[in-house]
Amino acid sequence: MRNVDVRLHRDFAIGATNPRLFGAFVEHLGRCVYGGIFEPGHATADARGFRQDVLALVRELAPTIMRYPGGNFVSGYNWEDGIGPAAERPRRLDLAWMSTETNQFGTNEFIDWCRIAGTEPMLAVNLGTRGIDAARALVEYCNGAPGTVWADRRVANGVREPHGVRVWCLGNEMDGPWQIGAKDAVAYGKLAREAGKAMKLVDPSIELVACGSSNSAMPTFGAWEDTVLDLTWDVADHVSLHTYYDPEKYADADAYLACSLDLDRMISVVAATADAVAGRRRSRRRLSLSVDEWNVWHQTANPHSDPSRPFAPAPAIAEDTHTMADALVVGCLLITLLRHADRVRMACLAQLVNVIPPIRTVDGGPTWRQTTFFPFAHAARFGRGTVLRVEPSAPAYEAAGEGDVSVLAATAVASADGVALFAVNRAAEPLGLEARLCELPGARVAEHLVLDGDLSAANTAAEPDRVAPRVVPGAVVDGDALRVRLPPRSWNVIRLAA
């Protein structure tokens, strides 16, 4: 068994976690909405059609903010189609996912669902096929006091008090050629600036997220952010990052488990670019980052289209079965987000239900937790507080495309209750971890949670609990040292009580 050393010190702080760091995403894609969070007629559905079994798992997962309605979907979406009497709403062709959108679930239903789920709504506006007028009207509909045309439309639809939506995305992945209404950086930046200006004139209290480049492999990455932020600097409060990791694109498990290093570089590049723009503009503002789409995604093995059923309503697409290996990658990505808590102020796991999800369902049937559910739920529960700078002294292995990679990914979060140490052992053998506890007198081990097992293991409707976290004994505090054994290829949460 190899050994690793870390040091935990309350004064070595990166920054406090923003609650919005633990967000998720609901898009009109596949069965995320219809058959996911919304299924009238299901045995657990309430009068509004919200599945209560799904809501119970969402509350357990504890996402703090929820992005909606897209994603690629938003670039062809007319938000007005999703309000008013359900029987009068039009059916539309959704060109993003080649399906038929029934519009039985729209803005009011989403915000009602968020209130019940205990999560903050985050809305995106269509800057693909639409623009300034539709964006400002949606802000008025959601946030305006009664007495104007769109606010009164909301009242007529049964909602007198404003929704008070604070966070708004200025479009989605607008540099992507797959996007309806894709634009170059100058065209997008000018449109986003003017749309954002109008939206803030309607409600000055809102926060706006400018679109960053779609992913780090895009030829526009870096240059796009530089141009867009220069054009939107006076209205943007955040800039987005999107990233997905496909296990089929990696040479082996060692390389796949190292993919979080790409996210680490991506965050550093975008933060540096934002700071360069601030420098040119003589601004003292440090723009925050919103990683509002991130996850593992089996795009190669499980294509996100169904050519046999063109324009079917809510087709079962992108319904990945997540493995133990995927859970470890999600754990590494969560650790990376926490390690950048000083700049990453929002993040959304994409998506919530059925589509590359932590939660799966069967139409008319059960729901269950996927393997990736557990690291997220642990981080959302125990990751609130001040992130401590943790620099492990650990062995490394060579991963294809990355070079030397530490066998240990780790970070720690201090709160009034104590310290939570999050750690992923990437190695195929156990690790002996010794953590020196500085300025943490009287600390004791409250719990050691472990998620491990066969890397190909997964939870299914037939075996919903095959992969689940367990409490393991053996972690001890001896003087000022924590000693704990990390099982091979495992996600670990070691909770130290104050």
C-alpha positions in Angstrom: 0.0 0.0 0.0 1.4 3.4 -1.0 1.1 6.4 1.2 0.1 10.0 0.6 0.4 13.1 2.8 -1.7 16.2 3.0 -1.9 19.2 5.3 -5.2 20.7 6.6 -5.0 24.2 8.0 -8.0 26.5 8.5 -5.9 29.5 7.5 -4.9 28.1 4.1 -8.2 29.1 2.5 -9.2 29.3 -1.2 -12.6 30.9 -0.5 -16.1 30.2 0.6 -18.3 28.0 -1.5 -21.3 29.8 -3.1 -24.5 27.7 -2.6 -25.1 27.9 -6.3 -22.0 25.7 -6.9 -24.2 22.7 -6.4 -26.7 23.3 -9.2 -28.3 21.1 -11.9 -30.1 21.4 -15.2 -33.5 20.6 -16.7 -33.8 20.8 -20.5 -36.6 19.8 -22.9 -34.4 17.0 -24.1 -35.6 13.4 -24.2 -37.4 12.4 -21.1 -35.9 14.9 -18.7 -39.1 16.8 -18.4 -41.8 14.5 -19.7 -41.5 11.2 -17.9 -38.9 12.7 -15.6 -40.0 15.5 -13.4 -43.4 15.8 -15.0 -45.7 12.8 -15.6 -49.4 13.3 -15.1 -51.1 10.0 -14.4 -48.1 8.5 -12.7 -49.1 6.8 -9.4 -47.0 9.4 -7.4 -48.0 12.5 -9.5 -49.7 15.4 -7.7 -52.4 17.5 -9.2 -49.9 19.4 -11.3 -48.3 16.3 -12.7 -45.1 16.5 -10.7 -43.7 13.0 -9.9 -43.4 12.9 -6.1 -41.0 9.9 -6.2 -38.6 12.0 -8.3 -39.0 15.0 -6.1 -38.0 13.0 -3.1 -34.7 12.0 -4.8 -34.2 15.6 -6.0 -34.5 16.8 -2.4 -32.0 14.1 -1.3 -29.6 15.2 -4.1 -30.1 18.8 -2.9 -29.3 20.9 -6.0 -29.4 24.6 -5.1 -30.1 26.2 -8.5 -31.7 24.7 -11.6 -31.0 25.9 -15.2 -33.9 25.8 -17.7 -35.1 25.3 -20.5 -31.8 24.7 -22.3 -29.3 24.0 -23.5 -29.6 23.6 -27.3 -33.4 23.6 -27.0 -33.6 27.3 -26.0 -32.1 28.5 -29.3 -35.4 27.6 -31.1 -37.8 28.1 -28.2 -40.7 30.5 -28.1 -41.3 30.9 -24.4 -44.8 32.2 -25.0 -45.8 28.7 -26.2 -45.4 27.4 -22.6 -47.8 29.8 -20.8 -51.5 30.0 -20.6 -54.1 27.2 -20.6 -52.4 23.9 -21.3 -55.1 22.8 -23.8 -54.4 25.9 -25.9 -50.6 25.6 -26.1 -49.2 24.7 -29.6 -47.2 21.7 -30.5 -43.9 22.6 -32.1 -41.1 20.9 -33.9 -38.0 21.0 -31.7 -35.1 21.1 -34.2 -32.4 20.9 -31.5 -33.3 17.3 -30.6 -35.5 16.4 -33.6 -38.6 15.8 -31.4 -42.0 17.3 -30.9 -42.5 19.7 -28.1 -46.0 19.6 -26.6 -45.5 22.7 -24.4 -47.5 21.1 -21.6 -44.7 22.1 -19.2 -43.5 25.7 -19.4 -42.1 28.6 -17.4 -44.8 28.8 -14.6 -44.7 25.0 -14.1 -40.9 25.0 -13.9 -40.8 27.7 -11.3 -43.6 26.0 -9.3 -41.6 22.8 -9.4 -38.5 24.6 -8.3 -40.3 26.1 -5.3 -41.5 22.6 -4.3 -38.1 21.1 -4.8 -36.4 23.8 -2.8 -34.1 25.0 -5.6 -33.5 28.4 -7.2 -34.7 28.8 -10.8 -32.2 30.0 -13.5 -33.6 30.8 -16.9 -32.0 31.0 -20.3 -33.2 33.3 -23.1 -33.3 32.5 -26.8 -30.6 34.5 -28.6 -30.6 32.0 -31.6 -33.8 32.6 -33.5 -35.0 35.5 -31.3 -33.4 38.3 -29.4 -33.9 41.5 -27.4 -37.6 41.9 -27.5 -38.4 38.3 -26.4 -35.8 38.4 -23.7 -37.0 41.7 -22.1 -40.6 40.4 -22.3 -39.7 37.2 -20.5 -38.1 39.2 -17.7 -41.2 41.4 -17.4 -43.4 38.3 -17.4 -41.4 36.6 -14.6 -40.3 39.6 -12.5 -42.6 42.5 -13.2 -45.2 44.0 -10.8 -48.8 43.8 -12.1 -49.8 46.7 -14.3 -47.9 46.1 -17.5 -48.8 43.9 -20.4 -46.5 40.9 -19.7 -46.8 41.0 -15.9 -50.6 41.1 -16.3 -50.4 38.1 -18.6 -48.7 36.3 -15.7 -51.5 37.4 -13.4 -54.1 36.2 -15.9 -52.3 32.8 -15.9 -52.9 32.5 -12.1 -49.6 33.9 -10.7 -50.1 37.4 -9.1 -46.8 37.7 -7.3 -43.6 38.1 -9.4 -41.5 35.0 -9.7 -38.3 37.0 -8.8 -35.9 35.0 -11.0 -32.4 36.3 -10.3 -30.1 34.5 -12.7 -30.4 34.6 -16.5 -28.3 33.0 -19.3 -27.8 35.1 -22.4 -28.3 32.3 -24.9 -26.5 28.9 -25.0 -23.3 27.7 -26.7 -23.6 30.3 -29.5 -20.3 29.4 -31.1 -21.4 25.9 -31.8 -22.3 25.1 -35.4 -24.9 22.7 -34.1 -26.7 25.6 -32.5 -29.8 27.1 -34.2 -28.8 30.7 -34.9 -25.0 30.2 -34.2 -23.0 33.3 -34.3 -19.4 34.6 -34.4 -18.1 36.2 -31.3 -18.7 39.8 -32.4 -22.3 39.2 -33.6 -23.1 37.3 -30.4 -21.3 39.8 -28.1 -23.2 42.7 -29.6 -26.6 41.0 -29.3 -25.9 39.7 -25.8 -24.9 43.2 -24.7 -28.1 44.8 -26.0 -30.4 42.1 -24.8 -28.7 42.2 -21.4 -29.0 46.0 -21.3 -32.8 45.8 -22.0 -33.3 42.9 -19.5 -31.5 44.9 -16.7 -33.6 48.0 -17.5 -36.7 45.9 -16.8 -35.2 44.5 -13.6 -31.8 45.9 -12.5 -31.5 43.3 -9.7 -30.9 40.3 -12.1 -27.6 38.6 -12.8 -26.6 37.7 -16.4 -24.4 34.9 -17.6 -22.6 35.5 -20.9 -21.9 32.5 -23.1 -18.4 31.2 -23.1 -17.1 28.9 -25.7 -18.9 25.6 -25.9 -16.0 23.5 -24.8 -12.2 23.5 -24.5 -11.8 21.6 -27.8 -13.5 24.3 -29.8 -11.2 26.3 -32.2 -12.9 29.4 -30.7 -12.0 28.6 -27.1 -10.1 31.5 -25.4 -10.5 34.0 -28.3 -14.3 33.8 -28.1 -14.2 34.7 -24.3 -11.8 37.5 -25.0 -14.1 39.2 -27.6 -17.4 38.4 -26.0 -16.4 39.6 -22.5 -15.0 42.8 -24.0 -18.4 43.5 -25.7 -20.6 42.4 -22.7 -18.4 43.7 -19.8 -20.9 46.3 -18.7 -23.9 43.8 -18.4 -22.3 40.4 -17.8 -22.0 39.2 -14.2 -20.7 35.7 -15.0 -19.3 33.8 -18.0 -20.2 30.2 -18.7 -18.1 27.1 -19.2 -19.5 23.8 -20.6 -17.7 20.5 -20.5 -18.5 16.8 -20.9 -16.3 13.8 -20.7 -16.9 10.6 -22.8 -15.3 7.5 -21.5 -15.0 6.0 -25.0 -12.6 8.8 -26.0 -9.9 7.7 -23.5 -7.3 5.0 -23.9 -8.1 3.3 -20.6 -9.5 3.8 -17.1 -6.3 5.6 -15.9 -6.7 8.2 -18.7 -10.5 8.6 -18.1 -10.0 9.1 -14.3 -7.6 12.0 -15.2 -10.0 13.9 -17.4 -10.8 16.4 -14.6 -7.4 18.0 -15.3 -9.0 19.4 -18.5 -11.6 21.2 -16.4 -8.9 22.5 -14.1 -7.0 24.0 -17.1 -10.3 25.3 -18.6 -11.2 27.2 -15.5 -7.7 28.7 -15.3 -7.8 29.9 -18.9 -11.2 31.5 -18.7 -10.4 33.2 -15.4 -7.2 34.5 -16.9 -9.0 35.7 -20.0 -11.6 37.5 -17.9 -8.9 39.2 -15.9 -7.1 40.3 -19.1 -10.3 41.9 -20.3 -10.6 43.6 -16.9 -7.1 44.9 -17.2 -7.6 46.3 -20.7 -10.8 48.1 -19.5 -9.1 49.3 -16.2 -11.8 47.5 -14.2 -11.2 46.1 -10.7 -14.0 43.6 -11.1 -13.1 39.9 -11.0 -15.8 38.2 -13.2 -17.1 35.0 -11.7 -17.4 31.7 -13.7 -20.6 29.6 -14.2 -19.8 26.0 -15.1 -23.5 25.6 -16.0 -23.2 22.4 -18.0 -20.8 19.6 -16.8 -20.9 15.9 -16.5 -19.8 12.6 -18.0 -21.6 11.7 -21.2 -21.5 8.4 -23.1 -21.9 10.2 -26.5 -20.1 7.6 -28.5 -21.7 4.5 -27.1 -25.2 6.0 -26.7 -26.0 8.5 -29.4 -28.4 11.3 -28.4 -30.8 10.8 -31.4 -33.3 8.2 -32.6 -33.5 8.2 -36.4 -36.2 5.6 -36.3 -38.6 8.0 -34.6 -38.1 11.5 -36.1 -40.0 14.2 -34.2 -41.4 11.8 -31.5 -42.6 13.5 -28.3 -40.1 13.0 -25.5 -38.0 10.2 -27.1 -35.8 8.1 -24.8 -32.4 9.5 -25.9 -29.2 10.1 -24.1 -30.3 7.9 -21.2 -26.8 6.9 -20.1 -26.3 4.1 -17.5 -23.6 5.5 -15.3 -21.0 3.2 -13.9 -18.7 3.2 -10.9 -16.0 4.7 -13.1 -18.3 7.6 -14.1 -19.0 8.2 -10.4 -15.3 8.6 -9.7 -14.9 11.0 -12.6 -17.9 13.0 -11.3 -16.1 13.0 -7.9 -12.9 14.3 -9.4 -14.9 17.1 -11.3 -16.6 18.1 -8.0 -13.2 18.3 -6.3 -12.0 20.5 -9.2 -15.0 22.9 -8.9 -14.4 23.1 -5.1 -10.7 23.9 -5.6 -11.7 26.9 -7.7 -14.4 28.1 -5.4 -12.9 31.6 -5.4 -13.9 32.0 -9.1 -16.5 29.3 -9.9 -19.6 30.7 -8.2 -22.2 28.6 -10.0 -22.2 25.1 -11.6 -24.9 22.9 -13.0 -24.7 19.1 -13.3 -26.3 18.4 -16.7 -28.8 17.0 -16.5 -31.1 16.1 -13.6 -33.3 13.2 -14.7 -33.1 10.5 -17.5 -30.7 12.5 -19.7 -27.1 11.8 -18.7 -28.6 11.9 -15.2 -28.0 11.2 -11.5 -31.7 10.1 -11.4 -33.4 7.6 -13.8 -37.1 6.7 -14.1 -39.4 4.3 -16.0 -42.6 5.8 -17.5 -45.3 4.8 -15.1 -42.8 2.9 -13.0 -40.0 3.4 -10.5 -37.2 5.8 -10.1 -33.7 5.2 -8.8 -30.3 6.8 -8.0 -27.4 6.3 -10.5 -23.8 5.9 -9.3 -23.1 9.6 -10.0 -25.9 10.6 -7.6 -23.8 9.9 -4.5 -20.7 12.1 -5.0 -22.9 15.0 -5.9 -25.2 14.5 -2.9 -22.2 14.3 -0.6 -20.6 17.5 -2.0 -23.9 19.4 -1.8 -24.4 18.3 1.8 -20.9 18.5 3.2 -19.3 21.0 0.8 -20.7 24.2 2.3 -18.1 26.4 4.0 -14.6 27.5 3.3 -12.5 25.5 0.9 -9.0 24.8 2.2 -6.0 24.6 0.0 -4.9 21.0 -0.1 -1.8 20.0 -2.1 -1.3 16.3 -1.7 2.2 14.8 -1.7 1.3 11.6 -3.6 2.7 9.2 -6.2 1.9 9.8 -9.8 1.1 7.6 -12.8 1.4 8.3 -16.5 -1.9 8.7 -18.3 -2.3 8.9 -22.1 -2.6 12.5 -23.1 -1.9 13.9 -19.7 1.6 12.8 -18.6 2.0 12.4 -14.9 -1.2 12.4 -12.9 -1.5 12.2 -9.1 -3.1 9.1 -7.8 -5.0 11.3 -5.3 -7.6 14.1 -6.1 -8.5 15.8 -2.9 -9.9 19.0 -1.3 -11.3 19.9 2.1 -14.1 22.2 3.3 -14.2 23.7 6.7 -17.4 24.8 8.5 -18.6 25.4 12.0 -19.3 21.7 12.3 -15.7 20.6 11.4 -13.9 19.7 8.2 -15.0 17.4 5.3 -12.2 15.9 3.3 -13.2 14.8 -0.2 -10.8 12.3 -1.9 -10.7 10.1 -5.0 -8.1 7.3 -5.1 -7.5 6.9 -8.8 -5.1 4.0 -8.2 -6.0 0.3 -8.5 -4.5 -0.3 -5.1 -5.3 1.1 -1.6 -3.7 4.3 -0.4 -2.7 5.1 3.1 -3.5 8.8 3.7 -2.0 10.8 6.5 -3.4 14.3 7.0 -1.6 16.7 9.3 -4.2 18.7 11.2 -3.1 22.3 11.9 -5.2 24.6 14.0 -7.8 21.9 14.3 -7.6 21.0 18.0 -9.8 18.3 19.3 -10.8 17.0 15.9 -12.3 13.5 15.8 -13.5 11.3 13.0 -17.3 11.5 12.7 -17.7 9.3 9.6 -15.8 7.8 6.6 -18.1 7.3 3.6 -16.8 5.2 0.7 -18.2 4.5 -2.8 -16.2 1.8 -4.6 -16.4 -1.4 -6.5 -16.2 -2.9 -10.0 -15.6 0.1 -12.3 -18.3 -1.3 -14.7 -20.9 -1.7 -12.0 -24.1 0.3 -12.3 -27.5 0.8 -10.8 -30.6 -0.2 -12.8 -34.4 -0.5 -12.4 -33.8 -4.2 -11.6 -30.8 -3.6 -9.3 -31.3 0.0 -8.0 -28.9 -0.5 -5.0 -26.1 -2.4 -6.6 -23.7 0.6 -6.1 -24.2 2.6 -2.9 -22.0 4.4 -0.4 -21.0 2.6 2.8 -19.6 3.7 6.2 -16.2 2.1 6.9 -14.3 1.9 10.2 -10.6 2.5 10.7 -10.0 6.2 10.2 -8.5 7.7 13.3 -7.1 10.9 14.7 -3.8 10.4 16.6 -2.6 13.7 18.1 -2.5 16.1 15.2 -2.6 13.5 12.4 -5.6 11.8 10.6 -4.8 8.4 9.3 -7.1 6.6 6.9 -7.0 3.9 4.3 -8.6 4.8 0.9 -9.8 1.7 -0.9 -8.7 1.1 -4.5 -10.4 3.4 -7.0 -12.8 4.9 -4.6 -14.7 8.1 -3.7 -14.2 9.1 0.0 -15.7 11.6 2.3 -13.9 11.8 5.7 -15.8 14.0 8.1 -14.0 15.5 11.1 -16.1 16.8 13.9 -14.8 20.0 15.5 
